Structures are given as structure tokens and as C-alpha cells.
Amino acid sequence: MVVHAPGSASGSGSSQEFFNLAVYQQQQYRDAFNAAVAAGELKPLVIPWSFVGSFFLPLLYLSIPHTNRPWLYRMRWLVAAAVVYLNTRLLQTTSAINEAVAFATGLLAVWGTISALRLLIFTRPQWEAARVERRPRRTENGHGLGGEKEKPVAMVPPDESVAASLPHNEYFWQPFPATASYLTRLGWTADLLTACRGAGWNFSISSIPHPPFPTKPLDGNELVRLDLIPLASRTGTRRSQTYAAFFRSRLLEFTLSYLTIDILTGTMRHDPYFILGPDYATQGHPLPALYARLPLPAVTIPVLRNIPAFAGIMAGIHLYHSLLQLAIVFPLRGLFGARAELWQHPTLFGGFVPSVLDRGLAGFWGGWWHQTFRAGFVAPARWWFASAEKRPNDDNNNNDNNNNDNNNNDNNKPSPAPPLLEAFLAFLLSGTLHSAGGHTSVPRTTRPWTSIAFFTLQTLGIALQPILLPHTTNPNPKKTSHRLTNLLYTLAFLQLTAWGLVDDMGRAGVWLFEPVPFSVGVRMGRAQFYMQPKLEGATKGRRRNIR
């Protein structure tokens, strides 16, 4: 879209000066960041120091045995306080010259806090957590680690990676290795900290395929029934059975995501909304010509903006996740050991039909959308309701002195939190997580409350669906109409609330980031020009809104 200076005419042959608004705005952000660093107002994100609160401090503490040391276990509150302090300072003082890294800085600070508090306060990993590990197969006359006779379990390998390992190894549930070397304990704890969905652990979320959890006390003697891992979870998340199928699947995801991002990086720059956010009109930038000719612009324009925004978010998630899985399963297989086996790397998203078409908005968020942060989001509510049942007993005395209590996940389960309350608190934390990304971005024009509004409103949408459309939440013989209604309701509610997330990502400059190093498409965005006189008049006040 070309904007002509006042008094000029298109095609008149007069000399006109053009400029690229997106590139100009990028440079404005970077100049503002450098100026803020020079003035001591901001610090750049630095690895590994910026990860001390989120990763290294919990890693070091949780690697020290404390099940028989009540005084050391009570120190978890001091460690948690230190984590909160360090990540709060990170949120207040740190950003980055790169738009995506600046946004991710806020995500790191909040998610690092949520994840650390889950392991330090809301759960007891040294008592309750166990992971699937493999060891050399013992002879028929061999004994278990505790001297107890262990009966071999004959099982059909669930995939090609396990089939190659089974002739020589067996799989067991490994609790915290309290008597092992510190490096072994560090490895166990590092795996615990990075297992967001819990793949290969006895706290794996229900939306990914996993083996039956251990039923005995966690003593390291119970073997894992890998042959009982389903091909797909009830929400449609699937695992691959062969390396070839896994490679094709992840390579296809990576390629489609790469191409999608490459095209969107150019095309979205035709719209100043994705460069400056929803306040672009107040800065003198008109609608693109295509939008100006659309009927019902109040409806059609938001739809045409939300579609590429949603596609860009999905493509970005798939791009990095598929690349990470490919790296772990293939070139880094020797480094990750059992963590590189195929069954531990299911698809990121669930099945669209069993989740969205059969369950509507609740299935969209609870089954189809990636569940990377689910364990952290639901932990506070579950801990609170579990703790409420113990009162007025002293929680610390119970935790410190009873090493073998509550190790069985199937016995003495506390009453669950009310589903809607748990969902609301989870969405509230998700909104806080995303609003923190806007807070650490360079522009001061972000509005943190909008992301919180988007996510918390999803609870309202989930609660309203069975009231407004009761037939969609019960078995219905008219499958086609049932699924169509679920789809339309989900799309309509997301469309009505999407502004809360997409608007602030535009204000934060997220869409200016170019995630792919090499362009295989046409960078149409590089031909997106506006007249220099128009920009100068429209951006005089803009500098005041950038750090």
C-alpha cells in the first residue's frame, strides 16, 4: 500500500520519497533499547545469568536429598522466595534488542517462577516423582535392587527405539536417586525441570500417551509396562512407532511452519496494525487499500487479521518444537539416552476431531491446543485443595517425617478442585504469562490487562457453552450438526476475544521479528512503503512511547 504526500498524484512522474515502515519501526525499537541500556534503565538478557532464578537455583537445591532432613526441606521456602525475587527483578529490568527475545524475557520470568514454585512448594518430587529409566537387563536368577526377586516382564515394544533397546535393557521407575552421585542427581533433577508435559514421568499429563503409572512405593524396583502405552491419547495426541514415520511427520511440520512464517513475515507488513498495533490510525497511517473496500469492515477486518495472527502463532510453536524433537531423537540421541526414545516425543497438538469438534471450546483448550504449561498452571489450585483437606494438621511435620506416605498416586487422592475454578486459575496464570511478554518489550504502549482478559474470558466461554448449547456437551446421534455447532461456537468465541492477545502482540512489535534465517518466498513486506512526510508527522509523538 502506497500513501502519497499531500498534493502529489500517483503516477504523475514527480520525485517521491518512500520508506519501509516496518524496517523503520524496528530501528526505532532498537535505538530505544540501546538508549535505555546506556542510561541504565534496562539490561540485556544474558545467558546463563538470566536463568539463575528460573532454572539453576531450583536445580541445585532439588538435587540435594532432603527427605530425611526436615530443616533442609523447610528451606524450600527461602529458595522459593529467592526465585520470586530474582525473576521479579528480571521482569523489571531486562529486555532485548530482538523483538521476540524481548517478549520471551517476560515469559521466562513468569514461567520460571510458576515452574519452580510447582516443584518447590506445590509438589514433593523427592517423595512423589519417578521417571522411566533403563538399565542393563538382569539375568533370570538376578535380584531386584532391594534384594527382592524380580519377575521378568515380557512385552511387545511400543516403537522402534524401544525394540532396539529391549534385548539388552529393562525399563524401571526411577525415583529420586538420593544415594547416587551428585552428578546423577543433577541429571535427574534437570530432567524433572525440563519435562514440561511430563513425558516419561509418573506425573505425565493425561493428554499425551504414557505408560501406566507405578502402583508400588517408589523404591526403584517396579518395571515399566511400555507395551501398554496407547498409540494416541483420548484427546488425539499421537506417538510415532518408527523413526521413518517420526522423521516424516516432524520434517513436514517444520517445512510447513517455515513456509508459513516466511510468507506471513512479508504479507503481514502490508498492514500497519501488525507494525504499530491497533493505535496505528491515531498516528496517521490509513488502512490498506484491500481493507478499505471490504463490506462490513467492523467484522471482516478483525477476521482477516486474526487468521494470519493465529497461523503465525501456531507456525512459530510448531517450527521450534519440531526442530527440537528432531535434534533430540537423531543427532543428540546419545546425550539424552532414554529421553530420546520415540514414545517420549508425541505430537504437540491433539486431534482436532475428538477435541474441538466433539467438545467445543473446552476441548480446544483442554485437548487440542498444546499443553506445554498445563502442569504448572493447574498446580496451585490442586495444591490448595489438597492442603485444605489436611488442615489443621501441620503440613511440614507430615512432609518431613513420613518418607513413604502418599507415594502411591492411586491411593488417598485428595478431592479435586472444582473444574471451572481450576480452569479460571489456570487461564489467569496463562494471561499473566503472556502479559509479562508485553511488559518486557521495548514499547511502552503495551497494555498487560488485555492478555489477561483474553485468557480469563475463555473460562466464561467454556461455562456458557453447556448453557447456551446443551446438546453440544452430551452424546448426540446427529453427529454432523453436533460437530458443526461446536466448531462454530469455538471459532466465534475466539474471534470475539482475540483482540486481547493479538492487539498487544502488535503493540509489542512481535510481528516484526523474522524467525527464519533464509527466505524461500517473496518478501512482499519489503516493498511496503509509506511517504516520508506522512511518517514524520505521524511519529513525532511515537518516540515518547518507546523506552
C-alpha positions as MATLAB code, in Angstrom:
seq = 'MVVHAPGSASGSGSSQEFFNLAVYQQQQYRDAFNAAVAAGELKPLVIPWSFVGSFFLPLLYLSIPHTNRPWLYRMRWLVAAAVVYLNTRLLQTTSAINEAVAFATGLLAVWGTISALRLLIFTRPQWEAARVERRPRRTENGHGLGGEKEKPVAMVPPDESVAASLPHNEYFWQPFPATASYLTRLGWTADLLTACRGAGWNFSISSIPHPPFPTKPLDGNELVRLDLIPLASRTGTRRSQTYAAFFRSRLLEFTLSYLTIDILTGTMRHDPYFILGPDYATQGHPLPALYARLPLPAVTIPVLRNIPAFAGIMAGIHLYHSLLQLAIVFPLRGLFGARAELWQHPTLFGGFVPSVLDRGLAGFWGGWWHQTFRAGFVAPARWWFASAEKRPNDDNNNNDNNNNDNNNNDNNKPSPAPPLLEAFLAFLLSGTLHSAGGHTSVPRTTRPWTSIAFFTLQTLGIALQPILLPHTTNPNPKKTSHRLTNLLYTLAFLQLTAWGLVDDMGRAGVWLFEPVPFSVGVRMGRAQFYMQPKLEGATKGRRRNIR';
ca = [
       0.000    0.000    0.000;
       1.391    3.366   -1.030;
       0.462    6.589    0.701;
       1.052    9.743   -1.268;
       2.159   13.008    0.199;
      -0.403   15.803    0.254;
      -0.634   17.454   -3.138;
       1.079   14.637   -5.003;
      -0.569   12.366   -7.529;
       0.043    8.743   -8.220;
       1.862    8.154  -11.438;
       2.493   11.875  -12.039;
       6.184   11.237  -12.553;
       7.149   13.603   -9.756;
      10.006   12.649   -7.475;
       8.642   10.949   -4.375;
      10.472    9.603   -1.345;
       9.361    6.230    0.068;
      10.407    4.297    3.109;
       9.731    0.923    4.725;
       7.582    1.415    7.827;
       8.409   -1.973    9.334;
      12.165   -1.548    8.987;
      11.904    1.997   10.297;
       9.942    0.873   13.342;
      12.382   -1.953   14.011;
      15.215    0.535   14.025;
      13.252    2.800   16.359;
      12.816   -0.048   18.825;
      16.472   -0.998   18.684;
      17.665    2.582   19.072;
      15.341    2.973   22.057;
      16.650   -0.240   23.628;
      20.284    0.817   23.188;
      19.483    4.216   24.681;
      17.749    2.601   27.677;
      20.740    0.305   28.262;
      23.150    3.231   28.019;
      21.034    5.182   30.537;
      20.963    2.229   32.948;
      17.185    1.777   32.623;
      17.408   -1.707   31.071;
      19.786   -4.653   30.986;
      20.067   -7.140   28.135;
      19.121  -10.774   28.607;
      22.301  -12.694   29.361;
      22.718  -16.482   29.297;
      23.172  -18.135   31.776;
      22.784  -15.382   34.376;
      19.210  -14.538   33.458;
      18.250  -18.195   34.068;
      19.531  -18.392   37.660;
      16.106  -17.907   39.239;
      14.163  -19.989   36.737;
      16.492  -22.971   36.416;
      19.837  -23.086   38.185;
      18.754  -22.229   41.737;
      15.914  -24.833   41.799;
      18.247  -27.317   40.088;
      20.937  -27.036   42.752;
      18.517  -27.154   45.685;
      16.331  -30.005   44.416;
      19.440  -32.131   43.735;
      20.287  -32.244   47.456;
      18.472  -35.046   49.358;
      16.057  -33.625   51.914;
      13.564  -36.415   52.627;
      15.367  -37.185   55.907;
      16.390  -33.610   56.640;
      13.380  -31.613   57.847;
      15.409  -28.426   58.294;
      16.646  -28.612   54.696;
      13.156  -29.282   53.366;
      11.851  -26.193   55.176;
      14.469  -24.139   53.363;
      12.444  -24.604   50.178;
      10.507  -21.502   51.233;
      13.713  -19.436   51.217;
      14.652  -20.864   47.825;
      11.150  -20.066   46.517;
      11.443  -16.505   47.843;
      14.807  -16.121   46.108;
      13.300  -17.401   42.842;
      10.438  -14.916   43.068;
      12.822  -12.059   43.829;
      15.262  -12.860   41.013;
      12.516  -13.298   38.430;
      10.737  -10.139   39.562;
      13.977   -8.230   39.061;
      14.359   -9.886   35.659;
      10.859   -8.742   34.750;
      11.542   -5.188   35.905;
      14.992   -4.603   34.480;
      15.639   -6.886   31.498;
      14.733   -6.828   27.822;
      16.462   -7.475   24.488;
      17.205   -5.765   21.203;
      15.441   -8.580   19.350;
      11.637   -8.207   19.441;
      10.929  -11.903   20.047;
      13.642  -12.295   22.691;
      12.355   -9.178   24.471;
       8.851  -10.721   24.565;
      10.263  -14.085   25.636;
      12.095  -12.442   28.551;
       8.785  -11.785   30.280;
       7.637  -15.328   29.545;
      10.858  -16.674   31.052;
      10.445  -14.661   34.250;
       6.844  -15.706   34.890;
       7.027  -19.295   33.660;
      10.293  -19.828   35.529;
       8.547  -18.714   38.711;
       5.461  -20.892   38.118;
       7.562  -23.954   37.275;
       9.901  -23.510   40.232;
       7.056  -22.997   42.713;
       5.335  -26.116   41.389;
       8.374  -28.224   42.251;
       9.380  -26.406   45.443;
       6.010  -25.761   47.069;
       3.073  -27.345   45.247;
       4.525  -30.866   44.827;
       7.126  -33.058   46.579;
       9.284  -34.532   43.816;
      11.806  -36.288   46.067;
       8.920  -38.290   47.569;
       6.468  -38.469   44.694;
       8.218  -38.167   41.318;
       9.691  -41.020   39.309;
      10.881  -41.203   35.726;
      11.266  -44.024   33.241;
      14.894  -45.062   33.083;
      16.631  -48.047   31.554;
      19.370  -50.290   32.925;
      21.137  -53.452   31.714;
      18.780  -56.408   31.751;
      19.360  -58.718   34.689;
      19.642  -62.483   34.394;
      16.753  -64.775   35.275;
      18.452  -65.531   38.602;
      19.071  -61.873   39.251;
      17.534  -59.934   42.085;
      15.966  -56.501   42.333;
      17.860  -53.550   43.665;
      16.438  -54.145   47.113;
      17.239  -57.862   47.118;
      13.653  -58.799   46.145;
      13.168  -61.375   43.382;
      12.056  -59.583   40.226;
       9.894  -61.415   37.715;
      10.773  -60.576   34.096;
       8.019  -58.846   32.140;
       7.586  -59.939   28.543;
       6.219  -57.113   26.461;
       5.807  -56.048   22.872;
       7.944  -52.962   22.149;
       5.766  -49.891   21.608;
       8.100  -48.469   18.966;
      11.317  -48.975   17.035;
      13.530  -47.227   19.589;
      12.398  -49.460   22.468;
      12.669  -52.565   20.273;
      16.360  -51.833   19.732;
      16.943  -51.406   23.465;
      14.845  -54.221   24.990;
      17.181  -57.157   24.181;
      19.824  -55.616   26.410;
      17.935  -53.318   28.783;
      14.913  -53.175   31.026;
      12.864  -50.137   31.972;
      12.076  -49.218   35.559;
      10.545  -46.365   37.520;
      13.444  -44.388   38.954;
      12.621  -42.229   41.996;
      14.951  -39.519   43.208;
      18.411  -41.206   43.382;
      19.234  -39.971   46.882;
      22.249  -42.262   47.331;
      23.726  -41.711   43.870;
      26.444  -39.214   42.971;
      25.647  -35.524   42.800;
      26.029  -35.514   39.016;
      23.445  -38.318   38.750;
      21.074  -36.346   40.965;
      21.671  -33.231   38.872;
      20.715  -35.168   35.736;
      17.518  -36.481   37.346;
      16.546  -33.001   38.545;
      17.416  -31.303   35.245;
      15.129  -33.776   33.507;
      12.426  -33.001   36.077;
      12.728  -29.249   35.466;
      12.563  -29.539   31.687;
       9.794  -32.172   31.421;
       7.005  -29.643   30.934;
       4.360  -32.150   29.790;
       5.822  -34.878   31.984;
       6.630  -37.315   29.182;
       8.428  -40.294   30.733;
       7.398  -39.318   34.287;
       4.704  -40.519   36.645;
       3.107  -37.051   36.595;
       2.643  -37.016   32.824;
      -0.405  -35.004   31.801;
      -3.349  -37.092   30.623;
      -3.432  -35.580   27.138;
      -0.266  -37.377   25.955;
       0.202  -41.168   25.607;
       2.030  -42.627   28.614;
       2.514  -45.980   30.350;
       0.521  -46.896   33.478;
       1.923  -45.090   36.489;
       3.701  -47.083   39.233;
       1.470  -48.643   41.865;
       4.106  -49.706   44.408;
       6.086  -47.479   46.768;
       8.773  -45.755   44.720;
      11.751  -47.989   45.531;
      13.244  -48.372   42.051;
      12.161  -51.997   41.660;
       8.984  -51.640   39.626;
       9.347  -52.233   35.900;
       7.551  -50.059   33.349;
       4.846  -51.544   31.148;
       5.835  -49.777   27.946;
       3.706  -52.222   25.950;
       0.596  -50.606   27.467;
       1.302  -47.126   26.048;
      -1.594  -46.269   23.693;
      -0.900  -45.072   20.171;
      -2.942  -41.953   20.895;
      -4.391  -40.309   23.989;
      -8.086  -39.641   24.396;
      -7.508  -36.110   23.082;
      -5.827  -37.376   19.906;
      -2.169  -36.652   20.720;
      -0.226  -39.360   18.869;
       3.172  -41.017   19.046;
       5.257  -42.453   16.214;
       6.193  -46.140   16.072;
       9.123  -45.894   13.642;
      11.967  -43.473   13.110;
      10.930  -43.028    9.493;
       7.360  -42.049   10.417;
       8.626  -39.697   13.123;
      11.101  -38.059   10.758;
       8.490  -37.554    8.030;
       5.976  -36.121   10.475;
       8.323  -33.648   12.130;
      10.009  -32.659    8.881;
       6.597  -31.924    7.360;
       5.664  -29.823   10.401;
       8.945  -27.939   10.206;
       8.660  -27.305    6.459;
       5.051  -26.115    6.548;
       5.780  -23.903    9.550;
       8.864  -22.456    7.891;
       6.970  -21.601    4.695;
       4.014  -20.191    6.626;
       6.226  -17.909    8.696;
       8.220  -16.833    5.653;
       5.068  -15.808    3.773;
       3.431  -14.147    6.778;
       6.564  -12.193    7.643;
       6.165  -10.393    4.344;
       2.412  -10.190    3.891;
       1.561   -9.028    7.416;
       3.735   -5.970    6.895;
       1.218   -4.634    4.424;
      -0.965   -3.791    7.413;
       0.254   -1.121    9.887;
      -1.804   -2.932   12.554;
       0.883   -5.620   12.739;
       3.643   -3.000   12.907;
       2.268   -0.477   15.390;
      -0.669   -2.257   16.991;
      -4.321   -1.165   16.962;
      -3.421    2.505   17.550;
      -1.881    2.912   14.096;
      -4.743    5.159   12.894;
      -4.037    7.736   15.610;
      -0.519    8.001   14.207;
      -1.759    8.917   10.739;
      -1.500    5.554    8.979;
      -4.518    4.574    6.859;
      -5.999    1.156    6.241;
      -4.507   -0.898    3.405;
      -6.464   -0.467    0.169;
      -7.795   -4.041    0.359;
      -9.377   -3.471    3.768;
     -10.879   -0.144    2.750;
     -13.029   -1.882    0.112;
     -14.358   -4.676    2.332;
     -18.049   -4.852    3.278;
     -18.904   -4.801    6.993;
     -15.374   -3.715    7.941;
     -16.081   -3.987   11.687;
     -16.486   -7.751   11.172;
     -14.365   -8.677    8.173;
     -11.214   -6.728    9.072;
     -10.733   -8.373   12.510;
     -11.294  -11.780   10.900;
      -8.692  -11.117    8.198;
      -6.226  -10.005   10.863;
      -6.833  -12.800   13.334;
      -6.371  -15.552   10.751;
      -2.716  -14.717    9.926;
      -2.016  -13.904   13.574;
      -3.307  -17.301   14.676;
      -1.455  -19.017   11.831;
       1.752  -17.224   12.797;
       1.463  -18.267   16.448;
       0.832  -21.896   15.520;
       3.614  -21.945   12.934;
       6.103  -20.476   15.387;
       5.254  -23.054   18.048;
       5.468  -25.930   15.558;
       8.702  -24.655   13.995;
      10.788  -24.702   17.142;
       9.139  -27.727   18.722;
       9.604  -29.952   15.662;
      13.214  -28.793   15.318;
      13.889  -29.578   18.987;
      12.343  -33.039   18.728;
      14.317  -33.847   15.585;
      17.545  -32.745   17.269;
      16.942  -34.847   20.401;
      15.838  -38.013   18.614;
      18.569  -38.015   15.965;
      21.898  -36.151   16.391;
      21.643  -35.793   20.196;
      20.284  -39.287   20.892;
      23.412  -40.435   22.706;
      23.326  -37.438   25.040;
      19.664  -37.809   26.057;
      19.532  -41.598   26.477;
      16.030  -42.881   27.231;
      14.708  -39.331   26.844;
      15.412  -39.602   23.097;
      13.106  -42.576   22.538;
      10.186  -42.090   20.186;
       7.345  -42.632   22.671;
       8.596  -39.696   24.765;
       8.051  -37.293   21.848;
       4.360  -37.334   20.910;
       2.767  -34.686   18.735;
       2.470  -31.229   20.235;
      -1.216  -30.700   19.432;
      -4.120  -33.082   19.984;
      -6.646  -34.343   17.481;
      -8.978  -31.688   16.109;
     -11.975  -34.009   15.801;
     -12.034  -35.594   19.301;
     -11.083  -32.332   20.979;
     -12.692  -29.395   19.176;
     -15.458  -30.925   17.057;
     -16.648  -33.254   19.820;
     -16.089  -30.999   22.853;
     -16.125  -27.411   21.614;
     -14.218  -24.602   23.344;
     -13.315  -26.756   26.356;
     -11.745  -29.298   24.001;
      -9.927  -26.577   22.085;
      -8.028  -25.518   25.196;
      -8.024  -28.765   27.144;
      -7.167  -31.213   24.373;
      -6.252  -29.745   21.017;
      -4.087  -26.730   21.956;
      -0.571  -27.536   23.110;
      -0.453  -28.465   26.785;
       3.153  -27.427   27.436;
       2.389  -25.358   30.537;
      -0.600  -27.300   31.845;
       1.119  -28.953   34.825;
       2.348  -25.602   36.139;
      -0.953  -23.811   35.579;
      -3.096  -26.328   37.492;
      -0.607  -26.997   40.310;
      -1.565  -24.080   42.636;
      -5.291  -24.924   42.668;
      -4.666  -28.637   43.212;
      -2.171  -27.926   45.988;
      -4.580  -25.557   47.708;
      -7.460  -28.031   47.754;
      -5.171  -30.886   48.792;
      -3.761  -28.759   51.633;
      -7.243  -27.711   52.750;
      -8.080  -31.350   53.497;
      -5.040  -31.645   55.808;
      -5.806  -28.617   57.946;
      -5.392  -28.032   60.845;
      -2.568  -30.610   60.759;
       0.940  -29.310   60.367;
       1.841  -29.829   56.725;
       5.561  -29.619   57.374;
       5.549  -32.330   60.039;
       3.683  -34.640   57.725;
       6.059  -33.961   54.855;
       9.284  -34.106   56.804;
       8.796  -37.245   58.867;
       6.875  -39.661   56.646;
       9.070  -40.659   53.750;
       6.859  -43.450   52.481;
       3.487  -41.753   52.824;
       1.492  -40.698   49.772;
       3.981  -42.207   47.336;
       1.197  -44.128   45.656;
      -0.548  -41.866   43.168;
      -3.587  -44.146   43.056;
      -4.379  -44.152   46.789;
      -5.740  -41.464   49.088;
      -6.195  -38.947   46.317;
      -7.414  -35.576   47.573;
     -10.676  -34.206   46.292;
     -10.113  -32.399   43.004;
     -10.557  -28.678   42.648;
     -13.846  -27.582   41.035;
     -13.156  -27.795   37.278;
     -14.234  -24.258   36.433;
     -12.265  -22.771   39.312;
      -9.191  -24.752   38.312;
      -9.660  -23.629   34.708;
     -10.077  -19.982   35.735;
      -6.882  -20.004   37.809;
      -5.011  -21.763   35.004;
      -6.196  -19.191   32.445;
      -5.339  -16.371   34.859;
      -1.768  -17.649   35.096;
      -1.617  -18.051   31.317;
      -2.796  -14.466   30.871;
      -0.191  -13.251   33.367;
       2.475  -15.197   31.485;
       1.620  -13.573   28.151;
       1.118  -10.094   29.578;
       4.635  -10.309   31.035;
       5.929  -10.664   27.474;
       4.404   -7.308   26.609;
       5.845   -5.786   29.789;
       9.446   -6.673   28.861;
       9.064   -5.496   25.266;
      10.644   -2.191   24.358;
       7.493   -0.177   23.516;
       5.645    1.278   26.479;
       2.367    1.146   24.558;
       1.558   -2.426   25.632;
      -1.426   -2.996   27.917;
      -0.856   -6.044   30.134;
      -4.510   -6.370   31.154;
      -5.635   -7.274   27.625;
      -3.824  -10.633   27.572;
      -5.235  -11.463   30.991;
      -8.700  -10.537   29.718;
      -8.344  -12.820   26.691;
      -7.417  -15.893   28.694;
      -9.759  -15.435   31.644;
     -12.673  -14.856   29.260;
     -12.118  -18.368   27.932;
     -13.443  -19.684   31.241;
     -16.634  -17.741   30.639;
     -16.903  -19.185   27.140;
     -16.449  -22.728   28.449;
     -19.062  -22.169   31.172;
     -21.583  -20.624   28.758;
     -21.444  -23.328   26.097;
     -23.402  -26.028   28.002;
     -25.944  -23.371   28.998;
     -26.444  -21.874   25.549;
     -25.907  -25.085   23.576;
     -26.639  -28.010   25.905;
     -26.804  -30.562   23.096;
     -23.124  -29.988   22.230;
     -21.842  -31.315   25.553;
     -23.878  -34.566   25.549;
     -23.805  -37.551   23.210;
     -25.874  -36.687   20.165;
     -26.877  -39.055   17.364;
     -26.824  -36.123   14.933;
     -23.034  -36.117   14.817;
     -22.664  -33.691   11.929;
     -24.812  -30.935   13.443;
     -23.249  -31.539   16.863;
     -19.741  -31.102   15.498;
     -20.657  -28.143   13.305;
     -22.174  -26.327   16.276;
     -19.072  -26.966   18.374;
     -16.843  -25.665   15.608;
     -18.882  -22.511   15.014;
     -19.173  -21.716   18.721;
     -15.422  -22.169   19.248;
     -14.476  -20.011   16.270;
     -16.999  -17.324   17.162;
     -15.879  -17.031   20.783;
     -12.198  -16.961   19.859;
     -12.911  -14.300   17.239;
     -14.785  -12.135   19.755;
     -11.962  -12.286   22.299;
      -8.831  -12.492   20.107;
      -8.211   -8.750   20.331;
      -6.997   -9.214   23.892;
      -3.976  -11.222   22.744;
      -3.338  -10.108   19.158;
      -3.602   -6.353   19.797;
      -0.897   -6.379   22.444;
       1.421   -8.555   20.373;
       1.219   -5.839   17.706;
       1.974   -3.139   20.277;
       4.960   -5.172   21.488;
       6.428   -5.421   17.979;
       6.310   -9.235   17.949;
       5.205   -9.390   14.309;
       8.336   -7.501   13.233;
      10.522  -10.446   14.188;
      11.823  -12.565   11.305;
      12.220  -16.112   12.723;
      13.572  -17.816    9.597;
      17.173  -17.108    8.526;
      16.657  -17.731    4.802;
      13.675  -16.637    2.749;
      12.400  -19.065    0.121;
       9.396  -16.900   -0.761;
       8.906  -13.323   -1.899;
       9.466  -10.778    0.849;
       6.472   -8.705   -0.098;
       6.755   -6.819    3.146;
       9.993   -5.268    1.947;
       8.002   -3.433   -0.719;
       5.611   -1.960    1.859;
       6.301    1.775    1.738;
       4.743    4.925    3.116;
       5.568    8.503    2.233;
       8.314   10.005    4.432;
       6.424   13.301    5.054;
       3.479   11.302    6.389;
       5.696    9.292    8.744;
       7.473   12.318   10.151;
       4.193   13.929   11.063;
       2.755   10.735   12.471;
       5.700    9.623   14.568;
       6.785   12.765   16.383;
       4.882   11.624   19.456;
       5.712    7.972   18.929;
       9.194    8.264   20.394;
       7.701    9.179   23.749;
       6.015    5.773   23.877;
       9.224    3.804   23.410;
      11.692    3.235   26.204;
];
